Amino acid sequence: MEYILYLNPRPFEAIKKGTKKIEGRTPTEHNKHISFDKIKKGDFLIFINNETQEKMKTKVLGVRHYSNVRKMLETEGVENVLSSKSTIEEGIRNYNKFRDYKNNIKKFGIYAIEIKPIKLKKVADIK
């Protein structure tokens, strides 16, 4: 399966460079078209940069579910999850800034989606 997700420029570039290896997501009104509990190893995530509309295809290496952001950051490592050099506390605050994230993480938890960018031969390889 392929899933499309939108990203801000900084995390988009960090995934592209391979420094951000985990995308943390929780169900929200904005991404209700995706059932994060259905994403599995071998699926593909296509990220679209919110500002430039650049696309990047990634392969899902694994998906893990956590009850809260702290557990995810402690287990997965802030250096793998965040696109900035932040502490766990700063990471929690940043996730809570996203619309609906704070309440929805309490309800649904958060998914740590381990990804790897795929090198494509040409832009047409991305749907």
Backbone as JSON Lines, residues from 0, in Angstrom:
{"i":0,"aa":"M","n":[0.83,-1.19,0.0],"ca":[0.0,0.0,0.0],"c":[0.87,1.25,0.0]}
{"i":1,"aa":"E","n":[0.32,2.3,-0.55],"ca":[0.97,3.61,-0.52],"c":[0.07,4.59,0.21]}
{"i":2,"aa":"Y","n":[0.69,5.44,1.0],"ca":[-0.02,6.46,1.76],"c":[0.64,7.8,1.48]}
{"i":3,"aa":"I","n":[-0.15,8.86,1.42],"ca":[0.38,10.2,1.18],"c":[0.23,11.02,2.45]}
{"i":4,"aa":"L","n":[1.33,11.65,2.85],"ca":[1.35,12.51,4.03],"c":[2.06,13.82,3.68]}
{"i":5,"aa":"Y","n":[1.61,14.9,4.28],"ca":[2.23,16.2,4.08],"c":[3.16,16.52,5.24]}
{"i":6,"aa":"L","n":[4.26,17.19,4.93],"ca":[5.26,17.54,5.94],"c":[5.73,18.97,5.75]}
{"i":7,"aa":"N","n":[6.11,19.59,6.85],"ca":[6.77,20.88,6.79],"c":[8.19,20.68,6.25]}
{"i":8,"aa":"P","n":[8.8,21.76,5.74],"ca":[10.11,21.62,5.08],"c":[11.21,21.01,5.94]}
{"i":9,"aa":"R","n":[11.35,21.4,7.21],"ca":[12.46,20.88,8.02],"c":[12.4,19.37,8.19]}
{"i":10,"aa":"P","n":[11.27,18.77,8.63],"ca":[11.25,17.31,8.72],"c":[11.37,16.62,7.36]}
{"i":11,"aa":"F","n":[10.82,17.25,6.32],"ca":[10.93,16.69,4.97],"c":[12.41,16.54,4.59]}
{"i":12,"aa":"E","n":[13.18,17.61,4.79],"ca":[14.6,17.58,4.44],"c":[15.38,16.61,5.33]}
{"i":13,"aa":"A","n":[15.01,16.51,6.6],"ca":[15.7,15.58,7.51],"c":[15.46,14.13,7.1]}
{"i":14,"aa":"I","n":[14.25,13.81,6.66],"ca":[13.97,12.45,6.17],"c":[14.77,12.21,4.89]}
{"i":15,"aa":"K","n":[14.77,13.19,4.02],"ca":[15.48,13.09,2.74],"c":[16.97,12.81,2.97]}
{"i":16,"aa":"K","n":[17.56,13.48,3.98],"ca":[18.99,13.29,4.3],"c":[19.24,11.99,5.07]}
{"i":17,"aa":"G","n":[18.17,11.4,5.6],"ca":[18.33,10.17,6.36],"c":[18.6,10.37,7.84]}
{"i":18,"aa":"T","n":[18.52,11.62,8.33],"ca":[18.76,11.86,9.75],"c":[17.5,11.66,10.58]}
{"i":19,"aa":"K","n":[16.34,11.86,10.0],"ca":[15.06,11.58,10.67],"c":[14.58,10.24,10.13]}
{"i":20,"aa":"K","n":[14.55,9.25,11.01],"ca":[14.24,7.88,10.58],"c":[12.85,7.41,11.02]}
{"i":21,"aa":"I","n":[12.22,8.19,11.9],"ca":[10.91,7.82,12.45],"c":[9.95,8.99,12.23]}
{"i":22,"aa":"E","n":[8.8,8.72,11.65],"ca":[7.75,9.73,11.54],"c":[6.69,9.4,12.57]}
{"i":23,"aa":"G","n":[6.44,10.31,13.5],"ca":[5.44,10.11,14.55],"c":[4.11,10.7,14.14]}
{"i":24,"aa":"R","n":[3.05,9.9,14.16],"ca":[1.72,10.37,13.76],"c":[0.65,9.81,14.67]}
{"i":25,"aa":"T","n":[-0.41,10.61,14.83],"ca":[-1.61,10.18,15.55],"c":[-2.82,10.53,14.68]}
{"i":26,"aa":"P","n":[-3.89,9.78,14.78],"ca":[-5.08,10.12,13.98],"c":[-5.62,11.51,14.34]}
{"i":27,"aa":"T","n":[-5.91,12.31,13.32],"ca":[-6.52,13.63,13.5],"c":[-7.54,13.83,12.39]}
{"i":28,"aa":"E","n":[-8.3,14.88,12.5],"ca":[-9.27,15.23,11.46],"c":[-8.55,15.46,10.13]}
{"i":29,"aa":"H","n":[-7.35,16.03,10.2],"ca":[-6.57,16.36,9.0],"c":[-6.1,15.11,8.24]}
{"i":30,"aa":"N","n":[-5.8,14.03,8.97],"ca":[-5.29,12.83,8.3],"c":[-6.21,11.62,8.5]}
{"i":31,"aa":"K","n":[-7.51,11.88,8.63],"ca":[-8.46,10.8,8.91],"c":[-8.57,9.78,7.79]}
{"i":32,"aa":"H","n":[-8.05,10.1,6.61],"ca":[-8.08,9.16,5.48],"c":[-7.07,8.02,5.64]}
{"i":33,"aa":"I","n":[-6.21,8.1,6.66],"ca":[-5.18,7.07,6.87],"c":[-5.43,6.37,8.19]}
{"i":34,"aa":"S","n":[-5.48,5.05,8.15],"ca":[-5.55,4.24,9.38],"c":[-4.13,3.84,9.72]}
{"i":35,"aa":"F","n":[-3.52,4.56,10.66],"ca":[-2.12,4.3,10.97],"c":[-1.9,2.89,11.5]}
{"i":36,"aa":"D","n":[-2.92,2.3,12.1],"ca":[-2.78,0.92,12.59],"c":[-2.76,-0.1,11.46]}
{"i":37,"aa":"K","n":[-3.07,0.32,10.24],"ca":[-3.04,-0.58,9.08],"c":[-1.71,-0.52,8.33]}
{"i":38,"aa":"I","n":[-0.92,0.52,8.56],"ca":[0.37,0.64,7.88],"c":[1.29,-0.45,8.4]}
{"i":39,"aa":"K","n":[1.98,-1.11,7.47],"ca":[2.85,-2.2,7.89],"c":[4.17,-2.16,7.13]}
{"i":40,"aa":"K","n":[5.1,-2.95,7.64],"ca":[6.42,-3.08,7.01],"c":[6.24,-3.44,5.54]}
{"i":41,"aa":"G","n":[6.98,-2.75,4.68],"ca":[6.9,-2.99,3.25],"c":[5.98,-2.03,2.51]}
{"i":42,"aa":"D","n":[5.12,-1.32,3.24],"ca":[4.29,-0.29,2.62],"c":[5.16,0.91,2.25]}
{"i":43,"aa":"F","n":[4.55,1.88,1.58],"ca":[5.27,3.08,1.17],"c":[4.54,4.32,1.66]}
{"i":44,"aa":"L","n":[5.31,5.3,2.12],"ca":[4.77,6.61,2.45],"c":[5.34,7.59,1.44]}
{"i":45,"aa":"I","n":[4.47,8.37,0.84],"ca":[4.9,9.44,-0.05],"c":[4.68,10.74,0.71]}
{"i":46,"aa":"F","n":[5.76,11.44,0.96],"ca":[5.69,12.71,1.67],"c":[5.68,13.83,0.65]}
{"i":47,"aa":"I","n":[4.85,14.83,0.92],"ca":[4.79,16.03,0.09],"c":[5.17,17.22,0.95]}
{"i":48,"aa":"N","n":[6.17,17.96,0.51],"ca":[6.62,19.16,1.21],"c":[5.52,20.21,1.11]}
{"i":49,"aa":"N","n":[5.03,20.69,2.27],"ca":[3.94,21.67,2.32],"c":[4.23,22.95,1.55]}
{"i":50,"aa":"E","n":[5.48,23.35,1.48],"ca":[5.81,24.62,0.83],"c":[6.17,24.47,-0.64]}
{"i":51,"aa":"T","n":[6.99,23.47,-0.96],"ca":[7.49,23.35,-2.33],"c":[6.71,22.34,-3.18]}
{"i":52,"aa":"Q","n":[5.9,21.51,-2.53],"ca":[5.15,20.43,-3.19],"c":[6.07,19.32,-3.71]}
{"i":53,"aa":"E","n":[7.35,19.36,-3.35],"ca":[8.27,18.29,-3.72],"c":[7.78,16.99,-3.08]}
{"i":54,"aa":"K","n":[7.94,15.89,-3.81],"ca":[7.51,14.58,-3.31],"c":[8.72,13.71,-3.03]}
{"i":55,"aa":"M","n":[8.55,12.83,-2.04],"ca":[9.61,11.89,-1.69],"c":[8.95,10.57,-1.29]}
{"i":56,"aa":"K","n":[9.41,9.5,-1.88],"ca":[8.87,8.19,-1.56],"c":[9.76,7.5,-0.54]}
{"i":57,"aa":"T","n":[9.14,6.9,0.48],"ca":[9.89,6.18,1.51],"c":[9.28,4.79,1.68]}
{"i":58,"aa":"K","n":[10.1,3.88,2.14],"ca":[9.64,2.53,2.44],"c":[9.49,2.38,3.95]}
{"i":59,"aa":"V","n":[8.4,1.75,4.36],"ca":[8.15,1.53,5.79],"c":[8.96,0.31,6.23]}
{"i":60,"aa":"L","n":[9.81,0.52,7.23],"ca":[10.63,-0.56,7.78],"c":[9.99,-1.18,9.02]}
{"i":61,"aa":"G","n":[9.05,-0.47,9.63],"ca":[8.37,-0.97,10.81],"c":[7.43,0.08,11.36]}
{"i":62,"aa":"V","n":[6.46,-0.36,12.15],"ca":[5.51,0.54,12.8],"c":[5.33,0.07,14.23]}
{"i":63,"aa":"R","n":[5.48,1.03,15.16],"ca":[5.3,0.71,16.57],"c":[4.33,1.71,17.18]}
{"i":64,"aa":"H","n":[3.5,1.25,18.09],"ca":[2.48,2.09,18.72],"c":[2.86,2.38,20.17]}
{"i":65,"aa":"Y","n":[2.71,3.64,20.57],"ca":[3.03,4.06,21.93],"c":[1.84,4.79,22.54]}
{"i":66,"aa":"S","n":[1.72,4.71,23.84],"ca":[0.62,5.38,24.53],"c":[0.84,6.89,24.64]}
{"i":67,"aa":"N","n":[2.11,7.33,24.54],"ca":[2.38,8.76,24.64],"c":[3.71,9.11,23.95]}
{"i":68,"aa":"V","n":[3.92,10.4,23.76],"ca":[5.11,10.88,23.05],"c":[6.37,10.58,23.83]}
{"i":69,"aa":"R","n":[6.33,10.73,25.15],"ca":[7.53,10.46,25.96],"c":[8.04,9.04,25.73]}
{"i":70,"aa":"K","n":[7.15,8.06,25.79],"ca":[7.56,6.66,25.57],"c":[8.16,6.48,24.19]}
{"i":71,"aa":"M","n":[7.54,7.11,23.19],"ca":[8.07,6.99,21.83],"c":[9.47,7.59,21.74]}
{"i":72,"aa":"L","n":[9.66,8.8,22.26],"ca":[10.96,9.46,22.16],"c":[12.03,8.73,22.96]}
{"i":73,"aa":"E","n":[11.67,8.21,24.14],"ca":[12.64,7.47,24.94],"c":[13.04,6.16,24.26]}
{"i":74,"aa":"T","n":[12.08,5.49,23.66],"ca":[12.35,4.19,23.04],"c":[13.03,4.32,21.68]}
{"i":75,"aa":"E","n":[12.52,5.22,20.86],"ca":[13.03,5.35,19.48],"c":[14.25,6.26,19.41]}
{"i":76,"aa":"G","n":[14.41,7.15,20.38],"ca":[15.53,8.11,20.39],"c":[15.15,9.41,19.73]}
{"i":77,"aa":"V","n":[15.33,10.51,20.45],"ca":[14.96,11.82,19.9],"c":[15.7,12.11,18.59]}
{"i":78,"aa":"E","n":[16.93,11.63,18.48],"ca":[17.71,11.88,17.26],"c":[17.12,11.2,16.04]}
{"i":79,"aa":"N","n":[16.32,10.15,16.23],"ca":[15.69,9.45,15.11],"c":[14.3,9.97,14.78]}
{"i":80,"aa":"V","n":[13.64,10.6,15.77],"ca":[12.25,11.02,15.61],"c":[12.12,12.5,15.26]}
{"i":81,"aa":"L","n":[12.93,13.33,15.86],"ca":[12.79,14.78,15.68],"c":[13.72,15.29,14.59]}
{"i":82,"aa":"S","n":[13.27,16.34,13.92],"ca":[14.09,16.92,12.84],"c":[14.99,18.03,13.36]}
{"i":83,"aa":"S","n":[14.89,18.31,14.65],"ca":[15.76,19.32,15.26],"c":[16.48,18.68,16.44]}
{"i":84,"aa":"K","n":[17.53,19.32,16.86],"ca":[18.26,18.8,18.02],"c":[17.53,19.29,19.26]}
{"i":85,"aa":"S","n":[16.65,18.44,19.78],"ca":[15.81,18.8,20.91],"c":[15.91,17.76,22.0]}
{"i":86,"aa":"T","n":[15.48,18.16,23.18],"ca":[15.38,17.23,24.3],"c":[14.02,16.53,24.23]}
{"i":87,"aa":"I","n":[13.84,15.54,25.08],"ca":[12.55,14.85,25.16],"c":[11.45,15.84,25.52]}
{"i":88,"aa":"E","n":[11.71,16.71,26.5],"ca":[10.71,17.69,26.93],"c":[10.33,18.64,25.79]}
{"i":89,"aa":"E","n":[11.32,19.1,25.04],"ca":[11.05,19.98,23.9],"c":[10.26,19.23,22.82]}
{"i":90,"aa":"G","n":[10.61,17.98,22.61],"ca":[9.89,17.15,21.63],"c":[8.43,16.98,22.0]}
{"i":91,"aa":"I","n":[8.16,16.74,23.28],"ca":[6.77,16.6,23.75],"c":[6.02,17.9,23.5]}
{"i":92,"aa":"R","n":[6.64,19.03,23.85],"ca":[5.99,20.33,23.62],"c":[5.71,20.55,22.14]}
{"i":93,"aa":"N","n":[6.67,20.18,21.29],"ca":[6.49,20.36,19.84],"c":[5.33,19.51,19.31]}
{"i":94,"aa":"Y","n":[5.23,18.26,19.73],"ca":[4.11,17.43,19.28],"c":[2.79,17.99,19.77]}
{"i":95,"aa":"N","n":[2.77,18.52,20.98],"ca":[1.53,19.06,21.53],"c":[1.07,20.34,20.84]}
{"i":96,"aa":"K","n":[1.98,20.98,20.08],"ca":[1.62,22.19,19.33],"c":[0.79,21.88,18.08]}
{"i":97,"aa":"F","n":[0.93,20.66,17.55],"ca":[0.18,20.3,16.35],"c":[-1.3,20.23,16.66]}
{"i":98,"aa":"R","n":[-2.11,20.72,15.73],"ca":[-3.55,20.74,15.92],"c":[-4.07,19.33,16.2]}
{"i":99,"aa":"D","n":[-4.84,19.2,17.25],"ca":[-5.5,17.96,17.67],"c":[-4.56,16.9,18.24]}
{"i":100,"aa":"Y","n":[-3.24,17.1,18.18],"ca":[-2.33,16.04,18.62],"c":[-2.44,15.75,20.11]}
{"i":101,"aa":"K","n":[-2.43,16.77,20.95],"ca":[-2.42,16.55,22.4],"c":[-3.6,15.68,22.84]}
{"i":102,"aa":"N","n":[-4.8,16.05,22.44],"ca":[-5.99,15.28,22.82],"c":[-6.06,13.93,22.14]}
{"i":103,"aa":"N","n":[-5.68,13.88,20.87],"ca":[-5.78,12.61,20.14],"c":[-4.73,11.6,20.56]}
{"i":104,"aa":"I","n":[-3.58,12.05,21.01],"ca":[-2.57,11.12,21.52],"c":[-3.11,10.48,22.81]}
{"i":105,"aa":"K","n":[-3.79,11.26,23.62],"ca":[-4.4,10.69,24.84],"c":[-5.43,9.62,24.48]}
{"i":106,"aa":"K","n":[-6.18,9.85,23.39],"ca":[-7.23,8.9,22.97],"c":[-6.67,7.7,22.21]}
{"i":107,"aa":"F","n":[-5.79,7.97,21.25],"ca":[-5.35,6.94,20.29],"c":[-3.9,6.5,20.42]}
{"i":108,"aa":"G","n":[-3.11,7.23,21.18],"ca":[-1.69,6.95,21.22],"c":[-1.0,7.58,20.02]}
{"i":109,"aa":"I","n":[0.25,7.2,19.8],"ca":[1.04,7.74,18.69],"c":[1.79,6.6,18.02]}
{"i":110,"aa":"Y","n":[1.88,6.67,16.71],"ca":[2.54,5.64,15.91],"c":[3.92,6.13,15.49]}
{"i":111,"aa":"A","n":[4.92,5.31,15.72],"ca":[6.28,5.58,15.27],"c":[6.48,4.77,14.0]}
{"i":112,"aa":"I","n":[6.52,5.46,12.88],"ca":[6.64,4.8,11.58],"c":[8.09,4.92,11.13]}
{"i":113,"aa":"E","n":[8.79,3.8,11.14],"ca":[10.2,3.78,10.72],"c":[10.26,3.74,9.21]}
{"i":114,"aa":"I","n":[11.0,4.68,8.63],"ca":[11.03,4.83,7.17],"c":[12.44,4.98,6.65]}
{"i":115,"aa":"K","n":[12.56,4.73,5.35],"ca":[13.83,4.92,4.66],"c":[13.52,5.51,3.28]}
{"i":116,"aa":"P","n":[14.15,6.64,2.93],"ca":[13.91,7.21,1.6],"c":[14.35,6.25,0.5]}
{"i":117,"aa":"I","n":[13.61,6.24,-0.57],"ca":[13.93,5.4,-1.72],"c":[14.54,6.29,-2.8]}
{"i":118,"aa":"K","n":[15.67,5.89,-3.28],"ca":[16.31,6.63,-4.37],"c":[15.6,6.27,-5.67]}
{"i":119,"aa":"L","n":[15.06,7.27,-6.32],"ca":[14.34,7.04,-7.57],"c":[15.18,7.49,-8.75]}
{"i":120,"aa":"K","n":[14.96,6.85,-9.87],"ca":[15.72,7.21,-11.07],"c":[15.18,8.48,-11.72]}
{"i":121,"aa":"K","n":[13.85,8.68,-11.57],"ca":[13.25,9.87,-12.18],"c":[12.01,10.24,-11.39]}
{"i":122,"aa":"V","n":[11.61,11.49,-11.5],"ca":[10.46,12.0,-10.76],"c":[9.2,11.24,-11.13]}
{"i":123,"aa":"A","n":[9.08,10.77,-12.35],"ca":[7.89,10.05,-12.79],"c":[7.67,8.75,-12.02]}
{"i":124,"aa":"D","n":[8.69,8.28,-11.28],"ca":[8.55,7.06,-10.48],"c":[7.6,7.27,-9.31]}
{"i":125,"aa":"I","n":[7.31,8.52,-8.96],"ca":[6.38,8.81,-7.87],"c":[5.03,9.12,-8.48]}
{"i":126,"aa":"K","n":[4.03,8.45,-7.99],"ca":[2.67,8.67,-8.51],"c":[2.16,10.02,-8.1]}
